[in-house]
Amino acid sequence: MKTDDLIRALAADHAPRRTSPTRTLAVATVLGLVVAAALFAAILGVRPDFTTVMGEPRFVFKFLVTLVLAATAFMLGRRLLGPLDADTSWWLTLAAAPLLLALAVAIELSVLPSGSWRAQLIGSNALLCLASVPLLALPILIAVLAALRQGAPVRPGLTGAVAGLLAGALGAALYAAHCIDDSPLFVAAWYSAAIALVTLVGALAGYRVLRW
């Protein structure tokens, strides 16, 4: 082996290896979630009957639908870290959580008397939901936007919206542990509204901070 080749090989072995954008996004999401969880514990905490309702289908469903939404938003965020490809069918994965929620709402409406629909829809903590989910989502959104800046998103507003969707879904999953309103009707109305708000904030922030 020539001396020049040996020097290049040694330099390559010791060259700093950049962390992959996907790993950076995952680490940022976890760090933001840890901060959000600490905020949740300090301000809200779990509902008093948490251990009793852990096996209740409607209670469990709140975590299922929000975490499915978070997972699909994360996958979209990972794709948006670089140039978009021609195949956009992967956007269909985003429909998974809304479809689950629509199915749950249909079942709820079919088993409950119509006279109780309004009470289930309004619930008892709608305003708290609208305030808490964005608050819990904020540290996650900040961390995710910081991670996305390490990539090369070509659509900053869209990428920021997906970051907001991811943060909002995880914020809603945390809030679900405190929320005593378990009806899919309540989730469809108020969780969705709160997540939509975070998504809008993410889109506006992304347009400003992800441009390059």
ABEGO torsion letter per residue (X at the ends): XBAAAAAAAAAAAABBBBBBAAAAAAAAAAAAAAAAAAAAAAAAEBBAAAAAAAABAAAAAAAAAAAAAAAAAAAAAAAAABBBBABAAAAAAAAAAAAAAAAAAAAAAAABBAAAAAAAAAEAAAAAAAAAAAAAAAAAAAAAAAAAAABBBABAAAAAAAAAAAAAAAAAAAAAAABABABAAAAAAAAAAAAAAAAAAAAAAAAAAABX
